[in-house]
C-alpha cells in the first residue's frame, strides 16, 4: 500500500473531511478499509456496516464523489471498495505533519517536535 507524503490542498481536504463527517459514512468507509482492496458487494457492505438500502446508496455517492471509494458492476453485483488509502493517509498527515510547528518552547524557541 503506497503512502502519499503530499498533503491535499485545502479544497480537496475539506471535501474529503466533509464526506467523512457522518458517523454512518465513516463506518461504511471503515468497513471497506477492513475488507481490503477486493471490496465487498453492496449487500455484504450493508450487512457488515449496518447501513442498508437507499441510505447506503446515498452515503456511497458522497464517499465516491470525494474520491474515497469506488463502485463497479461485476455481473449482477455491485462491488464497493475503498480505493483511496493514500488519500486517507494524506488526510491524517494533513492534520499531523505540522503538529506543534507554531508552539513556543519554554526557552522562546519554536518547538519543531
N, C-alpha and C positions, 0 to 999 in steps of 0.2 A: 504494500500500500504506500504509494508515493505521497509525501507530505509537502505542502507548499510553504515557502517561507515568505512569499509575497503577500502582504496584507491586502485585503479587499479595499476598494475605495469606499468612501463613506456611504454613497448611494447604494452600492451593492450590499454592504454590511447591514445597512438599515433595512433593506428589503428582506434579507435573509433572517435577521433577528425578528422582524415583524412576522414572517412566516412561522417562526418558532414560538411566537407569543401566545400560543394556545396550549393548554395542558394536553388536550387531545392530539393536536398536531405533533407536539413534542413526543408524546407517547407513540404515535404512528411512526415517526422517524426513528425513534429508538428501537422499535420492533424491527424495522427494516435493517438498521445497522446491525442488530444482533443476528439477523438472518444471513448476513453476508451478501456478496455480490450477485449470487444466484437469485436473490429476491424471493418473493412469495406471491402466490396467486392472490387476487383481491379477496377471495373467500377466506383463505388462510390468514391473510393480514388482518381481516376483520375479527376472526376468531381469536387471534393472539393479542390484538391490541384492545379488543372490547369496543371498537368503533365500527359500525356497520352501515350498510345502505347508503342513502343519499348524504348522510353526514360524513361518511368515509370518502365518498366521491368528492364532496366539497373540500375537505381537508387535503386530499391528494392533489386537486387542482392548484391549490395555493402553494403547496410544497413544490410541485412541478414548475409552477411559474417562477419560483425563486431559484430554480435550478438545483434543488436538493434531492429530488427523486425523479425516476422515470417510470413510465407505464408503457408496456409493449404487449401487443396481442400475440399469443402463441397458441395457435389452433383456436379452441373455444375459450381459452383462459386469458385473462389479463394479468401479466406478471408485473409486479411493482418492485422496484429496487431503489435503495439508497445509492446514489452514484457519486455524490459529492463529498466523499470522505475528506479530500484535501481542502474543500471549501469549509467544511465544519471545523477542521483543524485550523484553518486560516482565521475563522471567526474567533476561536479560542485564543489564538495568538494575537489577534487584533486587540483583545482586552488585556492580555498579559505581557506582551512584548515591551511595553513602555512602563511596566509596573515601577512605581516609585521614582520615575525619571525627574519629577519636579519636587520631590521631597528634599528637605534640607537636613543634613546630618547635624548632630549637636555641635560640631566644630565650625558650622557655617558652610561647609562644602556640600555640593549636591551629592546625594547618595544614589549611586547607579547600581545598586544591588549586589 
